[in-house]
Amino acid sequence: MQIIQTIRDKGAVIVIVVITLSLIGFILMDSSQSGGIFNPISTSVGEVNGEEIDLNEFNRKARMAEEMERQRTGQNPTGARTYQIREETWNQLIAENIFFAESDKLGIDFTSKELSHILLSNDPQNPLLQEQALRDPATGKLNVEEAQKVIANIKKLKGEQRENIDVQLLNPLKLSSRVAKYTGMLNASAYYPKWMQQRDEAQAQQFAQISYVNIPYYEFPDSTFKVTDEEINKYVQRNKVMFKQDKGKMISYVTFSQLATREDSIRTETALQELKPSFEADTTPAVFVAKNMSVIEYEDSYKPASKLQSAYAGNIILQPVGTVFGPYAENNNYVLAKLVGTKMLPDSVRSKHILIVTNDLQTGEVIRDEASAKNLADSLLNVVNAGGDFTALAAQFSADGSKDKGGDLGTYGFGAMVPEFNDFTFNNTPGTRGVVRTQFGYHVIEVTQQKNFNPAYKIAFVAKEIIAGEPTINAASLNATKASGLQGGAKTLAEYATKNGLTLIEHPQVVKENDYTVGSLQDARQLVQWVNEAKVGEVSEPFTIGDDFVVATVVKAYEEGLQDAATARMGAEPMILKEKKTEMIVKKIGEKPTLESAAAAYGKTIQYAGADSTLTLNSQVVTGLGVEPKLVGAAFNKSYMTAPSPAFGGTSGVFVIKVDNIGNKEAMGEEAKKSMESNRMNALRNANGGWYESLRKLAKIKDTRSKHF
């Protein structure tokens, strides 16, 4: 079976897209990371609630994830992407460890019977449905007999092959099933009791009308108040959750660009200008372009003007044949363009073909070797040329869907087909037949119709990328080396930057032990590793990151815990200023103010709210004031109907209110009650959606990855 062959040949099996997507929401979460004491011989990358995460297991899963991405994209992951995959692997291991421990406590399991049921079903979660060979071509449903054979073969696998099956197929099914049971249990626990429904209905019907005095905070400049470090520290202690801090360091850095300069651009342009006469005199454009190592390869084909990929196409095609246009700057290149020839081409073509494939279009499995495929295509062409029925041959031999139409591909425009197919059908007259090799295999083609002929052009480009020359790179390296030798930390580095027309970048976030990017600096793991070891004030050696040399300095170090006053000031100071302003205003108004006395104290007028019946306990916004939850709550305090409230601080200022009336709207209709009940149940279920984050916060996680990577 193909699925087993894939496992054996490539070491990678079914990529369970549906399951993976469903789990992303809780597996790939930002983590609060903390390091531990490094043991040089440790084989652990961390712990979860005392359970070690083995380094070898971590590396194996990370490599497997890299290989899956390599197969999916056809490219090796970049350095930054490699670190990102490691981060995703870490979060996945943490999630599995936390969740399986919790579900085990609750007796939530995934049995072999459940596994068999899924693998032999048409459930969208069934990964076997991703295999075309295991689906009935007529119904699209699972071929149970073939699936049973696959399962039997899987049971026989051992070692790495079985491990791959477990990691990529069985474990995700186990996880998704147990997660579904757990979330189902939580959703079933959502309960909206009758008494709460009745209370909510009553509150939804009530509305308040109030008179109030508002003294806005903005009338008192922040500069008139002083917030001390001691006050900030006390505020942080009262609000610890808001001011938690991870271990890490603040850094500043200077970049020295290795990108091309104006001098490099002039050098490139001059080189092409000198090349122009010989290009114009040359009669073999393909050879000339290759010999001069152009970054734009020569295409020996004609294209309509609309398909020419250059902003200067209009200028190029107006030149006489043989003329060279340029050099001009485009896409970080300097370019010479030579008009090689012109001809008339159709703007649309109709053709038919017989496709002989060498590899299965879905699985990549080898079907025919190159020689036998070419021989079959040549034989079919000979049969057609001798009067054979193209339609019948297409139905019998062609490997794509057009065989049901006798190989007819219909009418298509220039560029709709792969280049080799496109060139043959647009450059040959109707009735022409031939064999063409493309990425899909060998095509026996017949051009049947062409329409609307217009001019087309063959152009040869000689393009040189504008790159930094050795003097530019050496100068950047020398300046970076000079900067790295400075003493005095950020201050000295800033002075150097200013003196040399550079900018000291103050990175606004804490650099943590396992980070792999720093702001706009991608693939910056080497820099982060240096930061982990460096002391405050230390200046780094130059690091090559992207197109820059980077020299950094550590500005401040933070330990895990609560923020100090300097760090917390930005978040705490505005709140403390509100407290100070509230205290000052309340003191002046007095303990038992009237609306009139409160208004007179600050020259305000008495205002009103709620006349439009919008001031309810569910109000998010108070008309004319904005979001003021304390004011909304006070508006339904019946004791304020006989005497005004004490002065209290709100979101935007200090208030004194008097409740003028608490009335009732018309009774809710059945539809409104059902809507309210539905909204409340949805809110309760949504509240359950943060279950994994809650479990993670309760877990004791020790992260020592930075000691290994």
C-alpha positions in Angstrom: 0.0 0.0 0.0 1.1 3.5 -0.8 0.7 4.8 2.8 3.1 2.1 4.1 5.5 2.7 1.2 5.6 6.4 2.1 6.4 5.5 5.7 9.2 3.2 4.7 10.8 5.4 2.0 10.5 8.8 3.5 10.1 8.3 7.2 7.1 10.6 7.2 3.5 9.7 7.2 0.1 11.3 7.1 0.2 15.0 8.0 -3.0 15.4 10.0 -3.9 18.9 8.9 -7.4 18.9 10.5 -6.2 17.7 13.9 -3.2 20.0 13.9 -5.3 23.1 13.2 -7.8 22.2 15.9 -5.0 21.9 18.5 -3.0 25.0 17.5 -5.1 27.2 19.7 -4.0 25.6 22.9 -0.6 24.1 22.0 1.1 27.1 20.5 0.7 29.6 23.3 3.1 32.2 24.6 4.9 30.7 27.6 6.2 32.3 30.7 9.7 31.0 30.8 12.1 30.6 33.7 15.6 29.1 33.8 17.3 26.9 36.3 20.8 26.0 37.5 22.6 24.4 34.6 24.1 21.0 35.0 26.6 20.5 32.1 25.8 16.8 31.9 22.1 17.3 32.1 20.0 15.5 29.4 16.9 17.6 30.3 15.6 20.8 28.7 13.2 21.5 31.5 10.6 20.1 33.9 6.8 20.3 34.2 5.5 19.6 37.7 8.7 17.7 38.5 8.6 15.6 35.4 11.7 16.0 33.2 11.5 16.7 29.5 14.2 14.7 27.9 16.7 16.5 25.6 16.8 13.6 23.1 13.0 13.5 22.9 12.8 17.2 22.4 15.5 17.1 19.6 13.7 14.2 17.9 10.4 15.9 17.8 11.9 19.2 16.7 13.8 17.4 13.9 10.6 15.6 12.9 8.7 18.9 12.7 11.5 20.4 10.6 11.4 17.4 8.2 7.6 17.7 7.9 8.0 21.4 7.0 10.8 20.6 4.6 8.5 18.1 2.8 5.6 20.5 2.8 7.5 23.5 1.5 10.3 21.9 -0.4 12.8 24.1 1.4 15.0 23.9 4.5 13.7 26.0 7.4 15.6 29.3 7.9 17.6 29.9 11.1 14.8 31.9 12.6 12.2 29.4 11.6 14.3 26.6 13.1 14.2 28.4 16.5 10.5 29.0 16.0 9.9 25.2 15.4 11.8 24.5 18.7 9.6 26.9 20.5 6.5 25.2 19.0 7.9 21.8 20.0 8.5 23.0 23.6 5.0 24.4 23.9 3.6 21.1 22.5 5.5 19.0 25.0 4.4 21.3 27.8 0.8 21.1 26.7 0.8 17.4 26.4 2.4 16.9 29.8 0.0 19.3 31.6 -3.1 18.0 29.8 -2.4 14.3 30.0 -1.7 14.6 33.7 -4.9 16.4 34.3 -7.1 14.1 32.1 -5.5 11.0 33.8 -6.7 12.4 37.2 -10.2 12.6 35.8 -10.1 9.1 34.2 -10.3 10.5 30.6 -8.8 8.0 28.3 -8.6 7.0 24.6 -9.1 3.3 24.1 -8.0 1.0 21.3 -11.6 0.5 20.3 -12.0 4.3 19.9 -8.9 4.4 17.7 -10.2 1.6 15.5 -13.6 3.2 15.2 -12.0 6.5 14.0 -9.6 4.8 11.6 -12.4 2.8 9.9 -14.9 5.7 9.8 -15.6 8.7 7.5 -15.1 11.1 10.4 -13.2 14.2 9.2 -10.7 13.5 12.0 -9.7 10.2 10.3 -6.2 10.8 8.9 -6.6 7.8 6.5 -9.1 9.9 4.6 -6.2 12.2 3.6 -4.8 9.3 1.5 -6.4 9.3 -1.9 -5.6 5.6 -2.4 -7.8 4.8 0.6 -10.9 6.6 -0.7 -13.5 5.2 -3.0 -13.1 7.3 -6.2 -16.8 7.3 -6.9 -18.1 8.3 -3.4 -15.0 9.8 -1.8 -15.6 7.7 1.3 -13.1 5.4 3.0 -12.4 2.1 1.4 -12.8 0.1 4.7 -11.2 -3.1 3.3 -8.0 -1.2 2.2 -8.0 0.7 5.5 -8.0 -2.5 7.4 -5.0 -3.7 5.5 -3.1 -0.5 6.3 -4.0 -0.8 10.0 -2.7 -4.4 10.0 0.5 -3.3 8.4 0.9 -0.5 10.9 0.7 -3.0 13.8 3.6 -4.9 12.3 5.9 -1.8 12.2 8.7 -1.5 14.8 11.4 0.9 15.8 11.6 4.3 14.1 8.9 3.5 11.6 6.4 2.7 14.4 7.6 5.7 16.4 6.9 7.9 13.4 3.4 6.5 13.1 2.8 7.1 16.8 4.0 10.7 16.7 2.3 11.7 13.5 -0.9 9.7 13.6 -1.8 7.9 16.8 -0.7 10.5 19.4 -2.5 13.4 17.7 -5.7 11.3 17.6 -5.2 10.4 21.3 -4.7 14.1 22.2 -7.6 15.4 20.1 -10.0 12.8 21.4 -9.1 13.4 25.0 -9.3 17.2 24.5 -12.8 16.8 23.0 -13.9 14.8 26.0 -12.5 17.3 28.4 -13.9 20.4 26.7 -17.2 18.5 26.4 -17.3 17.9 30.1 -16.5 21.6 30.8 -19.2 22.8 28.4 -21.7 20.4 30.0 -20.9 21.9 33.4 -22.0 25.4 32.2 -25.2 26.0 34.3 -27.5 29.0 34.3 -29.8 28.6 37.3 -33.4 29.9 37.3 -32.8 32.4 40.1 -29.9 33.9 38.1 -32.1 34.1 35.0 -34.8 35.9 37.0 -32.3 38.3 38.5 -30.8 39.1 35.1 -34.3 39.7 33.6 -35.1 42.0 36.5 -31.9 43.9 36.0 -32.3 44.2 32.3 -35.7 45.8 32.8 -34.4 48.3 35.4 -33.0 51.7 34.4 -31.8 54.6 36.5 -32.0 58.3 36.2 -29.3 60.3 38.1 -28.0 63.8 38.8 -24.3 64.0 39.2 -21.3 66.3 39.5 -18.1 65.3 37.7 -14.6 66.8 38.4 -12.4 65.4 35.6 -8.8 64.3 36.4 -7.4 66.0 33.3 -8.0 69.5 34.9 -5.2 68.7 37.3 -1.8 68.5 35.6 0.3 65.4 36.4 3.3 67.6 36.9 1.8 69.1 40.1 2.0 65.7 41.8 5.1 63.6 42.7 5.1 59.8 42.7 8.0 58.3 44.7 9.6 55.0 44.2 8.3 53.9 47.6 4.7 54.6 46.5 5.2 52.7 43.3 6.6 49.7 45.2 3.6 49.7 47.5 1.3 49.8 44.5 3.1 46.9 42.9 2.8 44.9 46.1 -1.0 45.5 46.0 -1.2 44.5 42.4 1.3 41.7 42.0 -0.4 40.1 39.1 -0.1 43.2 37.0 3.6 43.6 37.6 5.0 40.1 37.2 8.4 40.1 35.6 10.3 37.4 33.7 14.0 36.9 33.9 15.8 38.8 31.1 17.8 41.8 30.2 17.3 45.2 28.5 19.7 46.0 25.7 20.7 48.8 23.3 22.5 48.2 20.1 24.0 49.8 17.0 23.8 48.4 13.5 26.4 48.7 10.8 24.9 48.1 7.4 26.6 45.8 4.9 24.2 46.9 2.1 25.4 48.4 -1.1 26.3 52.1 -1.0 26.0 54.8 -3.7 29.5 54.0 -4.7 28.6 50.3 -5.2 25.6 51.4 -7.3 27.8 53.6 -9.5 30.3 50.8 -9.9 27.6 48.4 -11.1 26.1 50.9 -13.5 29.6 51.7 -14.9 30.4 48.1 -15.5 27.2 47.6 -17.5 27.8 50.8 -19.5 31.1 49.4 -20.5 29.5 46.1 -21.5 26.8 47.8 -23.7 28.8 48.1 -27.0 29.8 44.4 -27.0 26.2 43.3 -26.2 24.9 45.4 -29.1 27.4 43.8 -31.5 26.8 40.2 -30.2 24.8 37.8 -32.4 24.4 35.0 -29.8 22.3 36.4 -27.0 21.9 33.2 -25.0 25.7 32.7 -24.9 26.4 36.3 -24.1 23.9 36.4 -21.2 25.3 33.2 -19.7 28.9 34.3 -20.2 28.3 37.6 -18.4 26.5 35.8 -15.5 23.3 37.8 -15.7 20.9 37.4 -12.7 18.1 37.3 -15.3 18.3 34.2 -17.4 17.8 34.2 -21.1 14.4 33.1 -22.4 14.4 32.0 -26.0 10.8 32.7 -26.5 8.4 35.5 -27.6 6.1 37.2 -25.2 3.3 39.8 -25.7 4.0 43.2 -24.2 1.6 42.6 -21.3 3.7 39.6 -20.1 7.1 41.4 -20.1 8.2 41.7 -16.5 9.7 45.2 -16.6 8.5 48.7 -15.9 10.7 49.7 -18.9 9.0 47.3 -21.3 7.3 50.1 -23.2 10.7 51.8 -23.9 12.4 48.5 -24.8 9.9 47.4 -27.5 10.1 50.8 -29.2 13.8 50.3 -30.0 14.9 48.8 -33.4 15.7 45.1 -33.3 19.3 44.6 -32.2 19.3 47.8 -30.1 20.3 47.7 -26.4 18.4 49.8 -24.0 19.9 50.9 -20.6 21.5 50.5 -18.2 18.5 51.2 -16.0 17.9 50.4 -12.3 15.1 47.9 -11.5 14.6 45.4 -8.6 18.0 46.2 -7.0 19.7 45.4 -10.3 21.2 47.4 -13.2 19.9 46.0 -16.4 20.7 46.1 -20.2 17.8 45.0 -22.4 18.3 44.0 -26.0 15.4 43.6 -28.4 16.3 40.3 -30.2 13.3 40.0 -32.4 9.5 40.4 -32.9 6.8 38.3 -34.3 3.0 38.0 -34.3 1.5 35.6 -31.7 -2.1 34.7 -30.8 -3.6 35.9 -27.5 -5.4 32.6 -27.0 -5.0 29.0 -28.1 -7.0 25.8 -28.0 -5.2 22.4 -27.9 -5.5 18.8 -26.8 -3.0 16.5 -25.3 -2.3 13.0 -24.0 -0.3 13.2 -20.7 2.1 10.3 -19.9 3.3 10.7 -16.3 6.5 9.4 -14.8 5.3 9.9 -11.2 1.9 9.7 -9.5 0.5 13.3 -9.5 -0.8 12.9 -5.9 1.7 10.7 -4.1 4.9 11.1 -6.1 5.3 7.3 -6.5 7.3 6.3 -9.6 5.0 4.9 -12.3 7.3 4.8 -15.4 10.9 5.5 -15.9 11.9 8.4 -18.2 12.9 6.2 -21.1 9.6 4.1 -21.2 7.5 7.2 -20.7 9.3 9.0 -23.6 9.0 5.9 -25.8 5.2 5.6 -25.1 4.7 9.3 -25.9 6.7 9.0 -29.2 4.7 5.9 -30.1 1.4 7.6 -29.5 2.5 10.6 -31.6 3.4 8.2 -34.5 0.0 6.6 -34.2 -1.8 9.9 -34.3 0.3 11.1 -37.3 -0.6 7.9 -39.1 -4.3 8.6 -38.7 -5.0 7.2 -35.2 -8.0 8.4 -33.2 -6.6 11.1 -30.8 -9.8 11.0 -28.7 -9.7 7.3 -28.1 -6.0 7.3 -27.3 -6.4 10.2 -24.8 -9.2 8.2 -23.1 -7.0 5.2 -22.8 -3.6 6.6 -22.0 -3.9 10.2 -20.6 -3.3 10.6 -16.9 -5.3 13.8 -16.3 -9.0 14.8 -16.3 -9.0 16.0 -19.9 -9.0 12.3 -21.0 -12.8 12.4 -20.6 -12.9 15.1 -23.2 -10.6 13.4 -25.7 -7.7 15.4 -24.3 -9.3 18.7 -25.2 -8.0 21.5 -22.9 -10.3 24.2 -24.2 -9.2 27.8 -24.9 -6.5 29.4 -22.7 -4.5 32.6 -22.7 -0.7 33.2 -22.9 1.0 32.0 -19.7 -1.9 29.9 -18.5 0.1 26.7 -19.1 3.6 25.7 -17.9 6.3 27.4 -20.0 7.3 24.4 -22.2 3.6 23.6 -23.0 2.8 27.3 -23.5 5.7 27.9 -25.9 4.8 24.9 -28.1 1.1 25.8 -28.5 1.7 29.5 -29.0 4.7 29.3 -31.3 3.4 26.6 -33.7 0.5 26.8 -36.2 -2.8 24.9 -35.8 -2.4 21.3 -36.8 1.1 21.0 -35.4 1.7 18.0 -33.3 4.7 17.1 -31.0 6.0 15.6 -27.8 6.9 18.1 -25.0 8.4 17.3 -21.6 7.1 19.3 -18.6 7.2 18.9 -14.8 4.1 16.7 -15.1 5.5 14.3 -17.6 5.4 13.8 -21.4 2.7 15.5 -23.4 1.5 14.4 -26.9 0.2 17.8 -28.1 -1.9 18.9 -31.0 -2.6 22.7 -31.6 -6.2 23.0 -32.8 -7.0 26.7 -32.9 -5.4 30.2 -32.4 -7.0 33.6 -32.2 -6.3 37.3 -32.2 -2.7 37.8 -33.3 -0.7 40.7 -31.8 3.0 41.6 -31.7 5.3 39.6 -29.4 8.9 40.3 -28.4 12.0 38.3 -27.6 14.3 40.2 -25.3 17.7 39.4 -23.8 18.5 40.9 -20.4 22.0 41.3 -18.9 21.4 42.2 -15.2 23.9 42.7 -12.4 22.7 42.9 -8.8 23.7 46.0 -6.9 25.7 44.4 -4.1 28.1 45.7 -1.5 31.7 45.6 -2.6 34.6 44.5 -0.5 35.4 48.1 0.6 31.8 48.6 1.8 31.8 45.4 3.9 35.3 46.0 5.2 34.4 49.6 6.3 31.3 48.3 8.1 33.2 45.5 9.8 36.0 47.9 10.9 33.5 50.4 12.4 31.7 47.6 14.2 34.9 46.3 15.6 35.8 49.8 16.8 32.5 50.1 18.5 32.8 46.7 20.2 36.0 47.9 21.8 34.4 50.7 23.7 33.9 50.8 27.4 31.2 52.6 29.3 28.1 50.8 28.1 25.1 52.5 26.5 26.3 56.0 27.1 29.6 55.5 25.3 27.9 53.5 22.5 25.4 56.3 22.1 28.1 58.9 21.8 29.9 56.8 19.2 26.7 56.4 17.2 26.0 60.1 17.2 29.5 61.0 16.2 29.4 58.6 13.3 25.9 59.4 12.0 24.4 56.2 13.4 21.5 55.6 15.8 21.6 53.7 19.1 18.5 51.5 19.2 17.0 51.0 22.6 15.2 47.7 22.5 11.9 48.3 24.4 11.4 44.8 25.6 13.2 42.4 27.9 15.3 39.9 26.0 14.6 36.5 27.5 16.8 33.5 27.7 15.1 31.5 24.9 14.4 34.4 22.5 15.6 34.0 18.9 14.6 37.4 17.5 15.3 40.9 18.9 13.0 43.4 17.4 13.6 43.6 13.7 16.7 41.4 14.1 15.8 38.0 12.8 17.9 34.9 13.5 19.5 36.6 16.4 20.0 33.6 18.7 23.8 34.2 18.9 23.2 37.7 20.2 20.6 36.4 22.7 23.1 33.8 24.0 25.7 36.6 24.5 23.1 38.7 26.3 22.3 35.7 28.7 26.0 35.6 29.8 26.9 39.3 29.7 26.9 41.7 32.6 25.3 45.2 32.7 27.5 47.7 30.8 29.3 45.0 28.8 29.7 45.7 25.1 29.5 42.8 22.6 31.7 41.7 19.8 30.1 42.4 16.3 27.4 39.8 15.3 26.4 39.3 11.7 22.6 39.4 11.6 21.0 39.7 8.2 22.6 42.5 6.3 24.1 44.2 9.4 26.9 43.9 11.9 25.3 44.4 15.3 27.1 45.7 18.4 25.0 45.5 21.6 25.3 46.5 25.3 23.4 45.3 28.3 21.5 48.1 30.0 19.7 46.4 32.8 19.2 42.9 34.2 16.0 41.6 35.6 15.4 38.6 37.9 12.1 36.7 37.9 9.6 38.2 40.3 8.0 41.6 40.6 9.1 44.7 38.7 11.2 47.3 40.5 10.0 50.9 40.8 11.9 52.1 37.7 10.4 49.3 35.5 6.9 49.5 37.0 6.7 53.3 36.9 5.2 53.5 33.4 2.3 51.2 34.3 1.8 52.2 38.0 2.3 56.0 37.9 -0.9 56.9 36.0 -2.9 54.8 38.5 -1.2 56.3 41.5 -1.8 59.8 40.0 -5.5 59.0 39.8 -5.4 58.0 43.5 -3.7 61.2 44.5 -6.1 63.3 42.5 -9.1 61.5 43.9 -7.8 62.0 47.5 -7.2 65.7 46.9 -10.6 66.3 45.3 -12.5 64.2 47.9 -10.8 66.0 50.7 -11.9 69.4 49.3 -15.5 68.3 48.7 -15.9 66.8 52.2 -17.3 63.6 53.6 -21.0 64.4 53.2 -21.4 66.7 50.2 -24.5 67.8 48.5 -24.6 68.1 44.7 -24.6 71.8 45.1 -21.6 71.9 47.5 -19.6 69.5 45.3 -20.4 71.6 42.2 -19.5 74.9 44.0 -16.2 73.5 45.3 -14.8 73.2 41.7 -17.1 75.6 39.8 -19.1 72.8 38.1 -22.7 72.4 37.2 -25.0 69.6 38.1 -25.6 67.2 35.1 -28.0 64.4 34.4 -28.0 60.9 32.9 -30.5 58.1 32.2 -33.4 60.1 30.9 -33.2 58.0 27.7 -33.5 54.8 29.7 -30.1 53.6 28.6 -28.5 53.6 32.1 -28.9 50.0 33.1 -26.8 47.6 35.1 -25.6 46.1 31.8 -24.5 49.4 30.4 -21.0 49.5 29.0 -21.0 53.2 28.3 -22.7 56.1 30.1 -24.0 58.7 27.7 -21.7 61.8 27.8 -19.1 60.1 30.0 -17.8 56.9 28.5 -17.0 53.7 30.4 -17.7 54.3 34.1 -18.5 51.0 35.8 -18.4 52.5 39.4 -20.9 55.1 38.3 -23.2 52.5 36.8 -23.1 50.5 40.1 -23.8 53.5 42.2 -26.8 54.5 40.1 -28.7 51.5 41.4 -27.9 52.1 45.1 -31.3 53.0 46.5 -29.7 54.7 49.6 -28.5 57.4 47.2 -32.2 58.3 46.5 -32.5 59.9 49.9 -29.0 61.4 50.2 -26.2 61.9 47.7 -23.3 59.5 47.5 -19.9 60.2 49.0 -17.4 61.5 46.4 -15.7 58.5 44.6 -13.1 58.1 41.9 -14.2 56.7 38.6 -12.4 56.1 35.3 -12.2 59.8 34.1 -12.8 61.8 37.3 -14.4 62.1 40.7 -18.2 61.8 41.0 -20.9 62.7 43.5 -24.3 61.3 42.4 -27.9 61.3 43.5 -30.3 58.7 42.3 -33.5 60.5 41.0 -35.4 57.4 40.0 -35.1 53.6 39.4 -37.8 52.6 36.9 -38.8 49.6 34.9 -39.1 49.1 31.2 -41.7 46.9 29.6 -41.5 43.2 30.5 -39.2 41.2 28.3 -40.8 39.1 25.6 -40.1 35.4 25.1 -37.7 36.0 22.2 -35.7 38.5 24.3 -35.5 36.1 27.2 -34.3 33.3 25.0 -31.7 35.6 23.5 -30.5 36.6 26.9 -30.3 33.0 28.1 -28.4 32.0 24.9 -25.9 34.9 25.4 -25.3 34.0 29.0 -24.7 30.3 28.2 -22.3 31.3 25.5 -20.5 33.6 27.9 -20.2 30.7 30.4 -18.9 28.3 27.8 -16.4 31.0 26.5 -15.2 31.4 30.1 -14.3 27.7 30.0 -12.3 28.2 26.9 -9.3 29.5 28.9 -8.9 26.1 30.7 -5.5 25.3 29.3 -4.1 28.7 30.1 -5.4 28.3 33.7 -3.8 24.8 34.0 -0.5 26.2 32.6 -0.5 29.0 35.1 -0.9 26.5 38.0 1.9 24.3 36.6 5.5 24.5 37.8 7.5 24.8 34.7 11.3 24.9 34.6 12.8 25.9 31.3 16.5 25.2 30.8 16.6 25.1 26.9 18.9 28.1 26.8 21.7 25.9 28.3 21.5 23.6 25.2 20.6 25.9 22.3 
